Amino acid sequence: MAAAATTKILVIGGTGFMGKFLVEASVKAGHPTFVLLRDSTLSDPPKSFIIHNFKTLGVNILLGDIHDHQSLVKAIKQVDVVISAVNHTQVPDQYKIISAIKEAGNIKRFFPSEFGNDVDRNHAVDGAKALFETKAKIRRAMEAEGIPYTIVVANFLTRHFLPTQPELRAIASPLATVIILGDGNTKAIFNTEEGIATFTIRTVDDPRTLNKILYIKPPANTLSYNELVSLWEKNTGKTLERVYVPEEQVLKHIQESSYPKNTGLAICLSGYVKGDHINYEIEPSFGLEASKLYPDVKYPTVDEFFQENNDRTPFYLNQFIASNNE
């Protein structure tokens, strides 16, 4: 672990949904940890608790901005590894990170902001297809510039796809029912943000993951939606009426919807119906599976997640589709 104690890690997008978990995992692993923040973020009330926590943990705050090339280069020159956790609307801004890494010339590893589906292996439509294609272009740009990298594919993040009731943007279907795409038997993969962050940080000094994709596909977290609902029912003692929405009806909803509903549904269609989390083999030439590579890591299972977070629900799709499918 001596190398882990000296490798300096910069997280860009560190106060965001996934970023804060990556920062905390980096600190926990003993890495000197840096976060790039804009001046405006320091005075942003919703971010104040996160920033206070970072300072308590001993995180190094660097002032800068993706859109300020010199500040970005200056920050990158102070570290060894750059992890991007920018949100989906900022994915194209990563060309600026690639450019700064190229100029700095000192980075041993770059992690682009992915953490979802494998964007090179999917059957996505509509908004999901456009997002995945944008991420794939970032991969190609990174490869073309010869930047050393690791890509993390973790599929569905539990805190996003298993929301609390107050987090639901709207409720199209009553919560005595649960909306399920297709027949509910296609396997999908769910991972907690803590588990994803832990596996990600483990790779930074591992030569086996250099220029490879790390797939986080633990068997205990590979579940069909029917199995997911059954787990929730077991942990809550409640029984839900299951409403199944055929693929052609889902496509109709996507075509008739605007952003973000169309993109959210398209991503769910990709995982829950098309099987894009499981319909390919991981070849050693391009990827490795995290739970096999690091068998000592105790990752949280979905069952444990429900047990420890009894406010989490399987109602994500209830936001988008009514129980009568209209």
Phi and psi in degrees as GROMACS dihedral restraints (atoms count N, CA, C in turn):
[ dihedral_restraints ]
;  ai    aj    ak    al  type     phi  dphi    fc
    3     4     5     6     1   -61.0    20    10
    4     5     6     7     1   -40.6    20    10
    6     7     8     9     1   -64.2    20    10
    7     8     9    10     1   -36.8    20    10
    9    10    11    12     1   -63.5    20    10
   10    11    12    13     1   -28.4    20    10
   12    13    14    15     1   -76.4    20    10
   13    14    15    16     1   -15.5    20    10
   15    16    17    18     1  -111.8    20    10
   16    17    18    19     1   -14.9    20    10
   18    19    20    21     1   -74.3    20    10
   19    20    21    22     1   120.4    20    10
   21    22    23    24     1   -90.4    20    10
   22    23    24    25     1   130.7    20    10
   24    25    26    27     1  -118.6    20    10
   25    26    27    28     1   129.1    20    10
   27    28    29    30     1  -107.9    20    10
   28    29    30    31     1   126.8    20    10
   30    31    32    33     1  -106.9    20    10
   31    32    33    34     1   122.4    20    10
   33    34    35    36     1  -100.9    20    10
   34    35    36    37     1   125.3    20    10
   36    37    38    39     1    88.6    20    10
   37    38    39    40     1    28.3    20    10
   39    40    41    42     1   -68.5    20    10
   40    41    42    43     1   -21.1    20    10
   42    43    44    45     1   -93.3    20    10
   43    44    45    46     1     3.0    20    10
   45    46    47    48     1   -84.2    20    10
   46    47    48    49     1  -172.2    20    10
   48    49    50    51     1   -55.6    20    10
   49    50    51    52     1   -52.1    20    10
   51    52    53    54     1   -91.9    20    10
   52    53    54    55     1   -29.4    20    10
   54    55    56    57     1   -58.1    20    10
   55    56    57    58     1   -41.4    20    10
   57    58    59    60     1   -65.2    20    10
   58    59    60    61     1   -31.3    20    10
   60    61    62    63     1   -71.3    20    10
   61    62    63    64     1   -37.3    20    10
   63    64    65    66     1   -66.1    20    10
   64    65    66    67     1   -40.4    20    10
   66    67    68    69     1   -61.3    20    10
   67    68    69    70     1   -48.5    20    10
   69    70    71    72     1   -64.5    20    10
   70    71    72    73     1   -39.2    20    10
   72    73    74    75     1   -66.0    20    10
   73    74    75    76     1   -37.3    20    10
   75    76    77    78     1   -63.5    20    10
   76    77    78    79     1   -46.9    20    10
   78    79    80    81     1   -61.5    20    10
   79    80    81    82     1   -45.5    20    10
   81    82    83    84     1   -59.5    20    10
   82    83    84    85     1   -34.3    20    10
   84    85    86    87     1   -80.2    20    10
   85    86    87    88     1    -3.1    20    10
   87    88    89    90     1    91.9    20    10
   88    89    90    91     1    10.1    20    10
   90    91    92    93     1   -80.7    20    10
   91    92    93    94     1   138.1    20    10
   93    94    95    96     1   -59.7    20    10
   94    95    96    97     1   120.7    20    10
   96    97    98    99     1  -118.4    20    10
   97    98    99   100     1   135.1    20    10
   99   100   101   102     1  -126.0    20    10
  100   101   102   103     1   146.4    20    10
  102   103   104   105     1  -129.9    20    10
  103   104   105   106     1   133.2    20    10
  105   106   107   108     1   -90.6    20    10
  106   107   108   109     1   122.3    20    10
  108   109   110   111     1  -129.2    20    10
  109   110   111   112     1   143.3    20    10
  111   112   113   114     1   -78.5    20    10
  112   113   114   115     1   154.8    20    10
  114   115   116   117     1   -54.0    20    10
  115   116   117   118     1   -41.7    20    10
  117   118   119   120     1   -64.9    20    10
  118   119   120   121     1   -29.3    20    10
  120   121   122   123     1   -68.3    20    10
  121   122   123   124     1   -35.5    20    10
  123   124   125   126     1   -60.4    20    10
  124   125   126   127     1   -29.8    20    10
  126   127   128   129     1  -104.6    20    10
  127   128   129   130     1    13.7    20    10
  129   130   131   132     1   -87.1    20    10
  130   131   132   133     1   110.9    20    10
  132   133   134   135     1   -52.7    20    10
  133   134   135   136     1   -43.9    20    10
  135   136   137   138     1   -61.6    20    10
  136   137   138   139     1   -22.4    20    10
  138   139   140   141     1   -94.6    20    10
  139   140   141   142     1    -7.4    20    10
  141   142   143   144     1   -62.3    20    10
  142   143   144   145     1   -39.9    20    10
  144   145   146   147     1   -65.5    20    10
  145   146   147   148     1   -42.1    20    10
  147   148   149   150     1   -62.8    20    10
  148   149   150   151     1   -44.9    20    10
  150   151   152   153     1   -65.9    20    10
  151   152   153   154     1   -40.0    20    10
  153   154   155   156     1   -60.4    20    10
  154   155   156   157     1   -41.6    20    10
  156   157   158   159     1   -63.4    20    10
  157   158   159   160     1   -42.1    20    10
  159   160   161   162     1   -58.2    20    10
  160   161   162   163     1   -45.6    20    10
  162   163   164   165     1   -63.3    20    10
  163   164   165   166     1   -39.1    20    10
  165   166   167   168     1   -62.6    20    10
  166   167   168   169     1   -35.8    20    10
  168   169   170   171     1   -77.8    20    10
  169   170   171   172     1    -9.6    20    10
  171   172   173   174     1    87.4    20    10
  172   173   174   175     1    20.3    20    10
  174   175   176   177     1   -70.8    20    10
  175   176   177   178     1   140.2    20    10
  177   178   179   180     1   -85.5    20    10
  178   179   180   181     1   117.7    20    10
  180   181   182   183     1   -90.3    20    10
  181   182   183   184     1   121.5    20    10
  183   184   185   186     1  -111.4    20    10
  184   185   186   187     1   126.9    20    10
  186   187   188   189     1   -82.4    20    10
  187   188   189   190     1   131.2    20    10
  189   190   191   192     1   175.5    20    10
  190   191   192   193     1  -175.0    20    10
  192   193   194   195     1  -155.7    20    10
  193   194   195   196     1   139.6    20    10
  195   196   197   198     1   -54.5    20    10
  196   197   198   199     1   -33.4    20    10
  198   199   200   201     1   -85.8    20    10
  199   200   201   202     1     0.4    20    10
  201   202   203   204     1  -112.7    20    10
  202   203   204   205     1    95.0    20    10
  204   205   206   207     1   -55.2    20    10
  205   206   207   208     1   -46.2    20    10
  207   208   209   210     1   -65.7    20    10
  208   209   210   211     1   -38.9    20    10
  210   211   212   213     1   -67.0    20    10
  211   212   213   214     1   -33.1    20    10
  213   214   215   216     1   -69.5    20    10
  214   215   216   217     1   -45.5    20    10
  216   217   218   219     1   -61.5    20    10
  217   218   219   220     1   -42.8    20    10
  219   220   221   222     1   -59.8    20    10
  220   221   222   223     1   -43.2    20    10
  222   223   224   225     1   -66.2    20    10
  223   224   225   226     1   -44.6    20    10
  225   226   227   228     1   -64.4    20    10
  226   227   228   229     1   -34.8    20    10
  228   229   230   231     1   -65.4    20    10
  229   230   231   232     1   -14.7    20    10
  231   232   233   234     1   -90.0    20    10
  232   233   234   235     1    -2.8    20    10
  234   235   236   237     1  -132.2    20    10
  235   236   237   238     1   177.6    20    10
  237   238   239   240     1  -108.9    20    10
  238   239   240   241     1   -30.2    20    10
  240   241   242   243     1  -131.5    20    10
  241   242   243   244     1   137.7    20    10
  243   244   245   246     1  -117.6    20    10
  244   245   246   247     1   126.4    20    10
  246   247   248   249     1  -115.0    20    10
  247   248   249   250     1   120.6    20    10
  249   250   251   252     1   -94.7    20    10
  250   251   252   253     1   127.2    20    10
  252   253   254   255     1  -127.8    20    10
  253   254   255   256     1    33.2    20    10
  255   256   257   258     1   -66.6    20    10
  256   257   258   259     1   154.0    20    10
  258   259   260   261     1   -76.9    20    10
  259   260   261   262     1   174.3    20    10
  261   262   263   264     1   -63.7    20    10
  262   263   264   265     1   -26.3    20    10
  264   265   266   267     1   -74.9    20    10
  265   266   267   268     1   -17.3    20    10
  267   268   269   270     1  -103.4    20    10
  268   269   270   271     1     6.5    20    10
  270   271   272   273     1   -52.5    20    10
  271   272   273   274     1   -44.8    20    10
  273   274   275   276     1   -63.6    20    10
  274   275   276   277     1   -22.6    20    10
  276   277   278   279     1   -66.0    20    10
  277   278   279   280     1   -12.6    20    10
  279   280   281   282     1   -70.1    20    10
  280   281   282   283     1   -15.6    20    10
  282   283   284   285     1   -59.5    20    10
  283   284   285   286     1   -35.0    20    10
  285   286   287   288     1   -67.4    20    10
  286   287   288   289     1   -37.8    20    10
  288   289   290   291     1   -65.8    20    10
  289   290   291   292     1   -43.1    20    10
  291   292   293   294     1   -60.5    20    10
  292   293   294   295     1   -43.7    20    10
  294   295   296   297     1   -62.0    20    10
  295   296   297   298     1   -42.2    20    10
  297   298   299   300     1   -68.9    20    10
  298   299   300   301     1   -38.7    20    10
  300   301   302   303     1   -62.9    20    10
  301   302   303   304     1   -41.8    20    10
  303   304   305   306     1   -61.5    20    10
  304   305   306   307     1   -43.3    20    10
  306   307   308   309     1   -69.2    20    10
  307   308   309   310     1   -41.7    20    10
  309   310   311   312     1   -63.0    20    10
  310   311   312   313     1   -42.8    20    10
  312   313   314   315     1    74.0    20    10
  313   314   315   316     1    13.0    20    10
  315   316   317   318     1  -121.0    20    10
  316   317   318   319     1    -0.1    20    10
  318   319   320   321     1   -81.9    20    10
  319   320   321   322     1   128.8    20    10
  321   322   323   324     1   -85.3    20    10
  322   323   324   325     1   -23.2    20    10
  324   325   326   327     1  -159.9    20    10
  325   326   327   328     1   137.4    20    10
  327   328   329   330     1  -122.1    20    10
  328   329   330   331     1   133.9    20    10
  330   331   332   333     1  -113.0    20    10
  331   332   333   334     1   106.3    20    10
  333   334   335   336     1   -69.6    20    10
  334   335   336   337     1   160.4    20    10
  336   337   338   339     1   -76.2    20    10
  337   338   339   340     1   100.4    20    10
  339   340   341   342     1  -127.1    20    10
  340   341   342   343     1   -97.8    20    10
  342   343   344   345     1    69.8    20    10
  343   344   345   346     1     6.0    20    10
  345   346   347   348     1  -117.9    20    10
  346   347   348   349     1  -133.1    20    10
  348   349   350   351     1   -65.9    20    10
  349   350   351   352     1   159.9    20    10
  351   352   353   354     1   -75.8    20    10
  352   353   354   355     1   110.1    20    10
  354   355   356   357     1   -73.9    20    10
  355   356   357   358     1    -9.5    20    10
  357   358   359   360     1   -94.8    20    10
  358   359   360   361     1    -6.8    20    10
  360   361   362   363     1  -138.7    20    10
  361   362   363   364     1    85.4    20    10
  363   364   365   366     1  -162.3    20    10
  364   365   366   367     1   170.8    20    10
  366   367   368   369     1  -125.6    20    10
  367   368   369   370     1    43.1    20    10
  369   370   371   372     1   -72.4    20    10
  370   371   372   373     1   156.2    20    10
  372   373   374   375     1  -126.7    20    10
  373   374   375   376     1   165.0    20    10
  375   376   377   378     1    53.3    20    10
  376   377   378   379     1  -130.7    20    10
  378   379   380   381     1   -62.9    20    10
  379   380   381   382     1   -34.4    20    10
  381   382   383   384     1   -66.0    20    10
  382   383   384   385     1   -41.0    20    10
  384   385   386   387     1   -60.2    20    10
  385   386   387   388     1   -45.0    20    10
  387   388   389   390     1   -63.2    20    10
  388   389   390   391     1   -43.2    20    10
  390   391   392   393     1   -63.8    20    10
  391   392   393   394     1   -46.0    20    10
  393   394   395   396     1   -64.3    20    10
  394   395   396   397     1   -38.2    20    10
  396   397   398   399     1   -65.4    20    10
  397   398   399   400     1   -36.7    20    10
  399   400   401   402     1   -64.2    20    10
  400   401   402   403     1   -43.6    20    10
  402   403   404   405     1   -65.4    20    10
  403   404   405   406     1   -37.7    20    10
  405   406   407   408     1   -63.8    20    10
  406   407   408   409     1   -36.5    20    10
  408   409   410   411     1   -66.1    20    10
  409   410   411   412     1   -33.8    20    10
  411   412   413   414     1   -63.8    20    10
  412   413   414   415     1   -41.4    20    10
  414   415   416   417     1   -57.6    20    10
  415   416   417   418     1   -47.8    20    10
  417   418   419   420     1   -64.2    20    10
  418   419   420   421     1   -39.0    20    10
  420   421   422   423     1   -64.8    20    10
  421   422   423   424     1   -42.2    20    10
  423   424   425   426     1   -62.0    20    10
  424   425   426   427     1   -44.9    20    10
  426   427   428   429     1   -65.3    20    10
  427   428   429   430     1   -42.3    20    10
  429   430   431   432     1   -63.0    20    10
  430   431   432   433     1   -32.8    20    10
  432   433   434   435     1   -83.4    20    10
  433   434   435   436     1    -3.2    20    10
  435   436   437   438     1    70.0    20    10
  436   437   438   439     1    27.1    20    10
  438   439   440   441     1   -82.6    20    10
  439   440   441   442     1   126.0    20    10
  441   442   443   444     1   -63.6    20    10
  442   443   444   445     1   138.5    20    10
  444   445   446   447     1  -146.5    20    10
  445   446   447   448     1   164.5    20    10
  447   448   449   450     1  -137.9    20    10
  448   449   450   451     1   134.1    20    10
  450   451   452   453     1  -107.2    20    10
  451   452   453   454     1   133.8    20    10
  453   454   455   456     1  -109.9    20    10
  454   455   456   457     1   120.3    20    10
  456   457   458   459     1  -110.2    20    10
  457   458   459   460     1   113.9    20    10
  459   460   461   462     1  -122.9    20    10
  460   461   462   463     1    -4.2    20    10
  462   463   464   465     1    66.4    20    10
  463   464   465   466     1  -115.8    20    10
  465   466   467   468     1   -95.8    20    10
  466   467   468   469     1   125.2    20    10
  468   469   470   471     1   -85.7    20    10
  469   470   471   472     1   129.4    20    10
  471   472   473   474     1   -61.6    20    10
  472   473   474   475     1   -39.9    20    10
  474   475   476   477     1   -71.5    20    10
  475   476   477   478     1   -17.9    20    10
  477   478   479   480     1   -89.7    20    10
  478   479   480   481     1   -50.2    20    10
  480   481   482   483     1   -87.9    20    10
  481   482   483   484     1    -7.7    20    10
  483   484   485   486     1  -124.2    20    10
  484   485   486   487     1    70.6    20    10
  486   487   488   489     1   -75.5    20    10
  487   488   489   490     1   162.3    20    10
  489   490   491   492     1   -78.8    20    10
  490   491   492   493     1   162.3    20    10
  492   493   494   495     1   -60.2    20    10
  493   494   495   496     1   -42.6    20    10
  495   496   497   498     1   -62.9    20    10
  496   497   498   499     1   -21.6    20    10
  498   499   500   501     1   -81.0    20    10
  499   500   501   502     1   -12.7    20    10
  501   502   503   504     1   -66.7    20    10
  502   503   504   505     1   127.5    20    10
  504   505   506   507     1   -66.6    20    10
  505   506   507   508     1   -36.9    20    10
  507   508   509   510     1  -158.5    20    10
  508   509   510   511     1   164.0    20    10
  510   511   512   513     1  -123.9    20    10
  511   512   513   514     1   104.1    20    10
  513   514   515   516     1   -84.4    20    10
  514   515   516   517     1   -25.1    20    10
  516   517   518   519     1  -124.2    20    10
  517   518   519   520     1   142.0    20    10
  519   520   521   522     1   -60.5    20    10
  520   521   522   523     1   147.6    20    10
  522   523   524   525     1   -82.8    20    10
  523   524   525   526     1    11.3    20    10
  525   526   527   528     1   -85.0    20    10
  526   527   528   529     1    -9.6    20    10
  528   529   530   531     1  -116.6    20    10
  529   530   531   532     1   161.7    20    10
  531   532   533   534     1  -132.7    20    10
  532   533   534   535     1   129.6    20    10
  534   535   536   537     1   -82.3    20    10
  535   536   537   538     1   131.0    20    10
  537   538   539   540     1  -129.7    20    10
  538   539   540   541     1   130.2    20    10
  540   541   542   543     1   -83.8    20    10
  541   542   543   544     1   138.9    20    10
  543   544   545   546     1    66.7    20    10
  544   545   546   547     1  -145.4    20    10
  546   547   548   549     1   -92.5    20    10
  547   548   549   550     1    -1.4    20    10
  549   550   551   552     1    77.9    20    10
  550   551   552   553     1     8.3    20    10
  552   553   554   555     1  -104.4    20    10
  553   554   555   556     1    -8.7    20    10
  555   556   557   558     1   -71.3    20    10
  556   557   558   559     1   133.1    20    10
  558   559   560   561     1   -76.2    20    10
  559   560   561   562     1   139.1    20    10
  561   562   563   564     1  -130.0    20    10
  562   563   564   565     1   168.7    20    10
  564   565   566   567     1  -120.0    20    10
  565   566   567   568     1   130.0    20    10
  567   568   569   570     1  -121.0    20    10
  568   569   570   571     1   133.8    20    10
  570   571   572   573     1  -135.8    20    10
  571   572   573   574     1   142.0    20    10
  573   574   575   576     1   -75.1    20    10
  574   575   576   577     1   152.1    20    10
  576   577   578   579     1   -62.2    20    10
  577   578   579   580     1   -35.9    20    10
  579   580   581   582     1   -63.7    20    10
  580   581   582   583     1   -42.4    20    10
  582   583   584   585     1   -65.7    20    10
  583   584   585   586     1   -42.4    20    10
  585   586   587   588     1   -60.5    20    10
  586   587   588   589     1   -45.7    20    10
  588   589   590   591     1   -63.3    20    10
  589   590   591   592     1   -42.0    20    10
  591   592   593   594     1   -62.1    20    10
  592   593   594   595     1   -48.0    20    10
  594   595   596   597     1   -62.5    20    10
  595   596   597   598     1   -41.3    20    10
  597   598   599   600     1   -59.6    20    10
  598   599   600   601     1   -49.1    20    10
  600   601   602   603     1   -65.5    20    10
  601   602   603   604     1   -31.3    20    10
  603   604   605   606     1   -61.7    20    10
  604   605   606   607     1   -25.3    20    10
  606   607   608   609     1   -82.5    20    10
  607   608   609   610     1   -15.8    20    10
  609   610   611   612     1   -61.8    20    10
  610   611   612   613     1   -30.0    20    10
  612   613   614   615     1  -110.4    20    10
  613   614   615   616     1    11.0    20    10
  615   616   617   618     1   -94.8    20    10
  616   617   618   619     1   112.1    20    10
  618   619   620   621     1   -63.4    20    10
  619   620   621   622     1   -21.5    20    10
  621   622   623   624     1   -66.4    20    10
  622   623   624   625     1   -25.0    20    10
  624   625   626   627     1   -99.5    20    10
  625   626   627   628     1     3.7    20    10
  627   628   629   630     1   -68.4    20    10
  628   629   630   631     1   127.5    20    10
  630   631   632   633     1    57.8    20    10
  631   632   633   634     1    37.4    20    10
  633   634   635   636     1  -132.4    20    10
  634   635   636   637     1   167.2    20    10
  636   637   638   639     1   -99.0    20    10
  637   638   639   640     1   129.4    20    10
  639   640   641   642     1   -95.8    20    10
  640   641   642   643     1   113.9    20    10
  642   643   644   645     1   -96.2    20    10
  643   644   645   646     1   124.1    20    10
  645   646   647   648     1   -99.6    20    10
  646   647   648   649     1    94.5    20    10
  648   649   650   651     1  -130.8    20    10
  649   650   651   652     1    58.9    20    10
  651   652   653   654     1   -64.9    20    10
  652   653   654   655     1   136.6    20    10
  654   655   656   657     1   -55.5    20    10
  655   656   657   658     1   -37.4    20    10
  657   658   659   660     1   -68.7    20    10
  658   659   660   661     1   -16.6    20    10
  660   661   662   663     1  -108.1    20    10
  661   662   663   664     1    14.2    20    10
  663   664   665   666     1  -104.4    20    10
  664   665   666   667     1   102.8    20    10
  666   667   668   669     1  -135.6    20    10
  667   668   669   670     1   148.9    20    10
  669   670   671   672     1   -79.2    20    10
  670   671   672   673     1   164.8    20    10
  672   673   674   675     1   -66.4    20    10
  673   674   675   676     1   -34.3    20    10
  675   676   677   678     1   -60.4    20    10
  676   677   678   679     1   -43.8    20    10
  678   679   680   681     1   -65.8    20    10
  679   680   681   682     1   -37.8    20    10
  681   682   683   684     1   -61.7    20    10
  682   683   684   685     1   -47.3    20    10
  684   685   686   687     1   -63.0    20    10
  685   686   687   688     1   -40.3    20    10
  687   688   689   690     1   -63.0    20    10
  688   689   690   691     1   -38.3    20    10
  690   691   692   693     1   -61.5    20    10
  691   692   693   694     1   -45.6    20    10
  693   694   695   696     1   -62.5    20    10
  694   695   696   697     1   -43.1    20    10
  696   697   698   699     1   -62.0    20    10
  697   698   699   700     1   -40.4    20    10
  699   700   701   702     1   -62.5    20    10
  700   701   702   703     1   -41.5    20    10
  702   703   704   705     1   -78.7    20    10
  703   704   705   706     1   -21.8    20    10
  705   706   707   708     1  -105.9    20    10
  706   707   708   709     1   -17.9    20    10
  708   709   710   711     1    76.4    20    10
  709   710   711   712     1     9.9    20    10
  711   712   713   714     1  -102.2    20    10
  712   713   714   715     1   157.8    20    10
  714   715   716   717     1  -123.9    20    10
  715   716   717   718     1   130.5    20    10
  717   718   719   720     1  -107.2    20    10
  718   719   720   721     1   147.9    20    10
  720   721   722   723     1   -80.0    20    10
  721   722   723   724     1   125.8    20    10
  723   724   725   726     1   -94.5    20    10
  724   725   726   727     1   122.8    20    10
  726   727   728   729     1  -110.2    20    10
  727   728   729   730     1   115.5    20    10
  729   730   731   732     1   -96.9    20    10
  730   731   732   733     1   131.1    20    10
  732   733   734   735     1  -112.4    20    10
  733   734   735   736     1   115.8    20    10
  735   736   737   738     1   -62.1    20    10
  736   737   738   739     1   155.6    20    10
  738   739   740   741     1   -56.8    20    10
  739   740   741   742     1   -42.5    20    10
  741   742   743   744     1   -64.5    20    10
  742   743   744   745     1   -31.4    20    10
  744   745   746   747     1   -72.4    20    10
  745   746   747   748     1   -37.1    20    10
  747   748   749   750     1   -62.5    20    10
  748   749   750   751     1   -45.0    20    10
  750   751   752   753     1   -60.1    20    10
  751   752   753   754     1   -37.9    20    10
  753   754   755   756     1   -63.5    20    10
  754   755   756   757     1   -44.0    20    10
  756   757   758   759     1   -60.3    20    10
  757   758   759   760     1   -42.6    20    10
  759   760   761   762     1   -62.4    20    10
  760   761   762   763     1   -46.8    20    10
  762   763   764   765     1   -64.4    20    10
  763   764   765   766     1   -31.3    20    10
  765   766   767   768     1   -93.3    20    10
  766   767   768   769     1    -0.8    20    10
  768   769   770   771     1  -106.5    20    10
  769   770   771   772     1   161.3    20    10
  771   772   773   774     1  -108.0    20    10
  772   773   774   775     1   173.4    20    10
  774   775   776   777     1   -68.2    20    10
  775   776   777   778     1   139.6    20    10
  777   778   779   780     1   -94.7    20    10
  778   779   780   781     1    -2.8    20    10
  780   781   782   783     1   -58.8    20    10
  781   782   783   784     1   -44.3    20    10
  783   784   785   786     1   -63.1    20    10
  784   785   786   787     1   -41.1    20    10
  786   787   788   789     1   -68.9    20    10
  787   788   789   790     1   -43.6    20    10
  789   790   791   792     1   -59.3    20    10
  790   791   792   793     1   -45.4    20    10
  792   793   794   795     1   -66.2    20    10
  793   794   795   796     1   -38.4    20    10
  795   796   797   798     1   -65.4    20    10
  796   797   798   799     1   -38.7    20    10
  798   799   800   801     1   -65.0    20    10
  799   800   801   802     1   -41.0    20    10
  801   802   803   804     1   -67.1    20    10
  802   803   804   805     1   -38.9    20    10
  804   805   806   807     1   -59.3    20    10
  805   806   807   808     1   -43.2    20    10
  807   808   809   810     1   -57.5    20    10
  808   809   810   811     1   -44.7    20    10
  810   811   812   813     1   -84.0    20    10
  811   812   813   814     1   -46.4    20    10
  813   814   815   816     1   -84.1    20    10
  814   815   816   817     1   -21.6    20    10
  816   817   818   819     1  -116.5    20    10
  817   818   819   820     1   -49.0    20    10
  819   820   821   822     1   -76.4    20    10
  820   821   822   823     1   -17.4    20    10
  822   823   824   825     1    73.8    20    10
  823   824   825   826     1    30.4    20    10
  825   826   827   828     1   -72.0    20    10
  826   827   828   829     1    -6.2    20    10
  828   829   830   831     1   -84.8    20    10
  829   830   831   832     1   -20.0    20    10
  831   832   833   834     1  -130.8    20    10
  832   833   834   835     1    -3.0    20    10
  834   835   836   837     1   -90.4    20    10
  835   836   837   838     1    26.3    20    10
  837   838   839   840     1  -143.7    20    10
  838   839   840   841     1   155.6    20    10
  840   841   842   843     1   -93.9    20    10
  841   842   843   844     1   140.3    20    10
  843   844   845   846     1   -84.0    20    10
  844   845   846   847     1   111.7    20    10
  846   847   848   849     1   -92.7    20    10
  847   848   849   850     1   140.1    20    10
  849   850   851   852     1   -58.0    20    10
  850   851   852   853     1   -21.4    20    10
  852   853   854   855     1   -67.3    20    10
  853   854   855   856     1   -25.6    20    10
  855   856   857   858     1  -129.5    20    10
  856   857   858   859     1   -13.3    20    10
  858   859   860   861     1  -156.4    20    10
  859   860   861   862     1   168.6    20    10
  861   862   863   864     1  -142.4    20    10
  862   863   864   865     1   151.5    20    10
  864   865   866   867     1   -99.6    20    10
  865   866   867   868     1   129.9    20    10
  867   868   869   870     1   -64.0    20    10
  868   869   870   871     1   -45.1    20    10
  870   871   872   873     1   -69.8    20    10
  871   872   873   874     1   -23.7    20    10
  873   874   875   876     1   -81.4    20    10
  874   875   876   877     1   -37.9    20    10
  876   877   878   879     1   -69.2    20    10
  877   878   879   880     1   -36.2    20    10
  879   880   881   882     1  -125.8    20    10
  880   881   882   883     1    70.8    20    10
  882   883   884   885     1   -65.4    20    10
  883   884   885   886     1   -15.5    20    10
  885   886   887   888     1   -79.9    20    10
  886   887   888   889     1   -14.3    20    10
  888   889   890   891     1   -76.2    20    10
  889   890   891   892     1   125.5    20    10
  891   892   893   894     1   -91.3    20    10
  892   893   894   895     1    98.1    20    10
  894   895   896   897     1   -91.6    20    10
  895   896   897   898     1   145.9    20    10
  897   898   899   900     1   -70.9    20    10
  898   899   900   901     1   133.6    20    10
  900   901   902   903     1   -86.5    20    10
  901   902   903   904     1   164.9    20    10
  903   904   905   906     1   -63.1    20    10
  904   905   906   907     1   -38.9    20    10
  906   907   908   909     1   -59.8    20    10
  907   908   909   910     1   -46.1    20    10
  909   910   911   912     1   -64.8    20    10
  910   911   912   913     1   -36.2    20    10
  912   913   914   915     1   -61.6    20    10
  913   914   915   916     1   -44.9    20    10
  915   916   917   918     1   -65.1    20    10
  916   917   918   919     1   -39.3    20    10
  918   919   920   921     1   -64.2    20    10
  919   920   921   922     1   -39.5    20    10
  921   922   923   924     1   -87.7    20    10
  922   923   924   925     1   -13.6    20    10
  924   925   926   927     1  -133.0    20    10
  925   926   927   928     1    75.0    20    10
  927   928   929   930     1   -71.9    20    10
  928   929   930   931     1    -1.0    20    10
  930   931   932   933     1   -91.5    20    10
  931   932   933   934     1    -5.2    20    10
  933   934   935   936     1   -79.8    20    10
  934   935   936   937     1   146.2    20    10
  936   937   938   939     1  -135.2    20    10
  937   938   939   940     1   165.7    20    10
  939   940   941   942     1   -96.7    20    10
  940   941   942   943     1    28.3    20    10
  942   943   944   945     1   -96.7    20    10
  943   944   945   946     1    16.2    20    10
  945   946   947   948     1   -52.8    20    10
  946   947   948   949     1   -45.1    20    10
  948   949   950   951     1   -76.6    20    10
  949   950   951   952     1   -16.0    20    10
  951   952   953   954     1   -65.0    20    10
  952   953   954   955     1   -17.0    20    10
  954   955   956   957     1   -69.3    20    10
  955   956   957   958     1   -27.0    20    10
  957   958   959   960     1  -108.9    20    10
  958   959   960   961     1   -30.7    20    10
  960   961   962   963     1  -128.4    20    10
  961   962   963   964     1   132.3    20    10
  963   964   965   966     1   -75.8    20    10
  964   965   966   967     1   155.3    20    10
  966   967   968   969     1   -65.8    20    10
  967   968   969   970     1   -17.4    20    10
  969   970   971   972     1   -93.4    20    10
  970   971   972   973     1     9.6    20    10
  972   973   974   975     1    68.4    20    10
  973   974   975   976     1    17.0    20    10
